[in-house]
């Protein structure tokens, strides 16, 4: 049997157990929040592969990753398609109704939702969710509302940390880890 290196507080694991959907913001959560522009005005984004693998592991465990973002770009659409994320709302500053529409489509409610955000537009989603998370670089209001602030900053493995928490809480972490260690 594989011994998992990660440890989380029992209260946090209990709070995460019912989660079946994880809402994610993009800028400042899946990325470091920086925007790079070419001379032609093309936007470049940097995504972390640890976060991407965590999202894929969530899907294997039956937890749905969902993205609700205020922006829309070709690089973002490409990355989410590569990860198989199908529940996405682009270009929305009013994130709560967008997230609610995803919950409705999945037949879930807020008691089964986690949300990770870093700035004010994410607060309503975080407030309604059973588990609110924020990356280390989040605005003070998001960090104060969060049940858990990851040690990692957005774009630097913060999403993976939340994925690992959810996988551990549901008992899938060790099972999935064993598929990599014979």
Buried (B, 14 or more C-beta within 10 A) or exposed (E): EBEEEEEBEEEBBEBBEBBBBBBBBBBBBBBBBEEEEEEEEEBEBEBBEBBBBBBBBBBEBEBBBBBBBBBBBEBBEEBBEEBEBBBBBBEBEEBBEBBBBBBEEBEBBBEBBBBBBBBEBBBBBBEBBBBBBBBBBBBEBBBEBBBBBBEBBBBBBBBBBBBBBBBBBBEBBBEBBEEEEE
